[in-house]
Amino acid sequence: MAKVIVIGGGPAGCTAAYTLARRGHDVELFEAADSLGGRTRQLRRDGFNLGTGALFLMGGIYPRTMALLKEMGHYRDLVPWTGVTELADNDDQRYRVRFDSLLSFFKLPVLSPEDRWRLVKTGLKLFFGGGAKNPFAGDELAAFDEGENLEQWSREALGDQNYEYVMRPIMDFLYAVPLSWLSTPFPKAIIQQAHKLALSVPPEGIGQVSDWFVERLPKEKIHLSCPVEGVERDGRGYRVKAGGENFAADGLVVATEAFVAAKILGELITQDTNARLMATPYTEYAHVAVAYEQNPWPDYPADMVLPVGIGETRDVGSLVLHGRRSPNSVPKGGEVVGVYFNTPPLAKMSDEDIKREAVSAVHQAFGEAPRPSFVHLFRYEKGLTIAKPGHYAMLDAVHGALPPGICLAGDYFSQAGVEAAVYSGERAALNVMKAL
Ligand SMILES: Cc1cc2nc3c(=O)[nH]c(=O)nc-3n(C[C@H](O)[C@H](O)[C@H](O)COP(=O)(O)OP(=O)(O)OC[C@H]3O[C@@H](n4cnc5c(N)ncnc54)[C@H](O)[C@@H]3O)c2cc1C
């Protein structure tokens, strides 16, 4: 039985810990924060259970997450969500769609028969054509990265109207950056599998996925509020420095953000590997929870609003009524609106600007309301990795250049998302076992 230390308790690290423990290895997990989940973590405040980051799982598009939840007996605990959505036009005209159904976008009255034909034609071409089959495997994505960006491709393949009413609102919600910043292999692979899409949330929020992965690990093997400071070689194994102590291990899974992994591994990795990890881009990100003890809109006919500002840079990408998405996130009779900002305006906005604009956007989206009980800002200096053209190949090369018995995991090897983290965590654990 080998001793493996997992560094980082987000979904990638917790999946790695689960995979290793299930195969009988002695696992110890170190997490810098005071709870697990990373960017899927839950935060309790005044009776609300706020998601600090992630919102939902995506059904058949997340095959490893779903398979492992089944294996752990938690798949049936997931609460389905249809994501009834209003697209809000420049002149506040509203169009109803469902976020769990691309077909519902197809029926938008603003699309002409020609626009719809282009959607069908492109969908069929992707479905029957080549492209990455696994959107979470960096090596597959790298093989189909031809340097084109998502705006360029969408406008050409789908036309401007589909770009503005279908691609942009969806991607603003999911990634919060201009589509010209993103490469195409990941979104193309997801569109290819759109028929498998279903949305769901664990009863206590997405952070619960990480808790489930390590629920059988002995408590003394999980070190919270214990950031790892560095790693050194120790004979054929490694010594991990954390909390003023040294912990010995035969192997390691480093499941932090890419730049943290580079720092922790220090001189154990080559300069080239260090440079690749440090070059992994993370965009700024912000969202605001606007909480009400008394729900001002109990009968609102949709779960969220996605602004559609044709040709405009919109500050807000989405507004979500979280009580609809995840009923246990609000106290009885309450509601909390998540206001998710796009990245470009953030550089010029103070925390106060963001909170003020969030409250005003809430009123515009759902109607006037009394003063909220509280307004909580989540602002990340480094929020999401953005897979620009060339991203996947740059990072995939890192796997082959690591010291023996050390593997990296994290969503950054694909495009951000829980499945990307889970897939990479499982793969890292299996590779460490192979190496040992
Ligand atoms: C606002 C927002 C909304 C999102 N919405 C969705 C969504 O709806 N669906 C979806 O699938 N994904 C979503 N995501 C993405 C998802 O949250 C990430 O893809 C996922 O959390 C990545 O997991 P990870 O384990 O790779 O990294 P992380 O979750 O970042 O975990 C890394 C962990 O490493 C820890 N760490 C860092 N340094 C150290 C150290 N020195 N020692 C020990 N531990 C350390 C961190 O504290 C953290 O817990 C969203 C993200 C954000 C920010």
The ligand as an SDF file (V2000), in Angstrom:
LIG
                    3D

 53 58  0  0  0  0  0  0  0  0999 V2000
  -18.3340   31.7430  -10.6110 C   0  0  0  0  0  0  0  0  0  0  0  0
  -18.0490   30.3560  -11.1200 C   0  0  0  0  0  0  0  0  0  0  0  0
  -19.1000   29.6030  -11.6390 C   0  0  0  0  0  0  0  0  0  0  0  0
  -18.8550   28.3090  -12.1010 C   0  0  0  0  0  0  0  0  0  0  0  0
  -19.9150   27.5600  -12.5330 N   0  0  0  0  0  0  0  0  0  0  0  0
  -19.7290   26.2640  -12.8540 C   0  0  0  0  0  0  0  0  0  0  0  0
  -20.8380   25.3990  -13.1210 C   0  0  0  0  0  0  0  0  0  0  0  0
  -21.9960   25.8180  -13.0520 O   0  0  0  0  0  0  0  0  0  0  0  0
  -20.5810   24.1120  -13.4420 N   0  0  0  0  0  0  0  0  0  0  0  0
  -19.3220   23.6080  -13.4850 C   0  0  0  0  0  0  0  0  0  0  0  0
  -19.1450   22.4270  -13.7900 O   0  0  0  0  0  0  0  0  0  0  0  0
  -18.2470   24.3820  -13.1790 N   0  0  0  0  0  0  0  0  0  0  0  0
  -18.4200   25.6860  -12.8620 C   0  0  0  0  0  0  0  0  0  0  0  0
  -17.3630   26.4650  -12.5110 N   0  0  0  0  0  0  0  0  0  0  0  0
  -16.0040   25.9070  -12.5960 C   0  0  0  0  0  0  0  0  0  0  0  0
  -15.6560   25.0040  -11.4150 C   0  0  0  0  0  0  0  0  0  0  0  0
  -15.9100   25.6570  -10.2190 O   0  0  0  0  0  0  0  0  0  0  0  0
  -14.1780   24.6490  -11.5380 C   0  0  0  0  0  0  0  0  0  0  0  0
  -13.9620   24.0800  -12.8040 O   0  0  0  0  0  0  0  0  0  0  0  0
  -13.7340   23.6270  -10.4920 C   0  0  0  0  0  0  0  0  0  0  0  0
  -13.9610   24.1070   -9.1960 O   0  0  0  0  0  0  0  0  0  0  0  0
  -12.2540   23.3330  -10.6740 C   0  0  0  0  0  0  0  0  0  0  0  0
  -11.8760   22.3750   -9.7480 O   0  0  0  0  0  0  0  0  0  0  0  0
  -10.3520   22.1350   -9.3630 P   0  0  0  0  0  0  0  0  0  0  0  0
  -10.3510   21.1210   -8.2900 O   0  0  0  0  0  0  0  0  0  0  0  0
   -9.5690   21.9300  -10.5880 O   0  0  0  0  0  0  0  0  0  0  0  0
   -9.8570   23.5590   -8.8050 O   0  0  0  0  0  0  0  0  0  0  0  0
  -10.3850   24.3910   -7.5590 P   0  0  0  0  0  0  0  0  0  0  0  0
  -11.8450   24.2050   -7.3880 O   0  0  0  0  0  0  0  0  0  0  0  0
   -9.8780   25.7690   -7.7330 O   0  0  0  0  0  0  0  0  0  0  0  0
   -9.6520   23.7020   -6.3200 O   0  0  0  0  0  0  0  0  0  0  0  0
   -8.2800   23.9340   -6.0400 C   0  0  0  0  0  0  0  0  0  0  0  0
   -8.0930   23.8320   -4.5400 C   0  0  0  0  0  0  0  0  0  0  0  0
   -6.7060   23.9100   -4.2310 O   0  0  0  0  0  0  0  0  0  0  0  0
   -6.6020   24.6130   -3.0020 C   0  0  0  0  0  0  0  0  0  0  0  0
   -5.2400   25.1200   -2.8200 N   0  0  0  0  0  0  0  0  0  0  0  0
   -4.6510   26.1690   -3.4440 C   0  0  0  0  0  0  0  0  0  0  0  0
   -3.3950   26.3300   -2.9840 N   0  0  0  0  0  0  0  0  0  0  0  0
   -3.1670   25.3630   -2.0780 C   0  0  0  0  0  0  0  0  0  0  0  0
   -2.0600   24.9990   -1.2700 C   0  0  0  0  0  0  0  0  0  0  0  0
   -0.9030   25.6690   -1.3000 N   0  0  0  0  0  0  0  0  0  0  0  0
   -2.1910   23.9390   -0.4180 N   0  0  0  0  0  0  0  0  0  0  0  0
   -3.3510   23.2440   -0.3470 C   0  0  0  0  0  0  0  0  0  0  0  0
   -4.4290   23.5600   -1.0930 N   0  0  0  0  0  0  0  0  0  0  0  0
   -4.3460   24.5890   -1.9490 C   0  0  0  0  0  0  0  0  0  0  0  0
   -7.6340   25.7330   -3.1710 C   0  0  0  0  0  0  0  0  0  0  0  0
   -7.9550   26.3420   -1.9240 O   0  0  0  0  0  0  0  0  0  0  0  0
   -8.7830   24.9680   -3.7930 C   0  0  0  0  0  0  0  0  0  0  0  0
   -9.6570   24.4260   -2.8130 O   0  0  0  0  0  0  0  0  0  0  0  0
  -17.5560   27.7730  -12.0490 C   0  0  0  0  0  0  0  0  0  0  0  0
  -16.5090   28.5370  -11.5250 C   0  0  0  0  0  0  0  0  0  0  0  0
  -16.7370   29.8110  -11.0740 C   0  0  0  0  0  0  0  0  0  0  0  0
  -15.5960   30.6110  -10.5080 C   0  0  0  0  0  0  0  0  0  0  0  0
  1  2  1  0
  2  3  1  0
  2 52  2  0
  3  4  2  0
  4  5  1  0
  4 50  1  0
  5  6  2  0
  6  7  1  0
  6 13  1  0
  7  8  2  0
  7  9  1  0
  9 10  1  0
 10 11  2  0
 10 12  1  0
 12 13  2  0
 13 14  1  0
 14 15  1  0
 14 50  1  0
 15 16  1  0
 16 17  1  0
 16 18  1  0
 18 19  1  0
 18 20  1  0
 20 21  1  0
 20 22  1  0
 22 23  1  0
 23 24  1  0
 24 25  2  0
 24 26  1  0
 24 27  1  0
 27 28  1  0
 28 29  2  0
 28 30  1  0
 28 31  1  0
 31 32  1  0
 32 33  1  0
 33 34  1  0
 33 48  1  0
 34 35  1  0
 35 36  1  0
 35 46  1  0
 36 37  1  0
 36 45  1  0
 37 38  2  0
 38 39  1  0
 39 40  1  0
 39 45  2  0
 40 41  1  0
 40 42  2  0
 42 43  1  0
 43 44  2  0
 44 45  1  0
 46 47  1  0
 46 48  1  0
 48 49  1  0
 50 51  2  0
 51 52  1  0
 52 53  1  0
M  END
$$$$
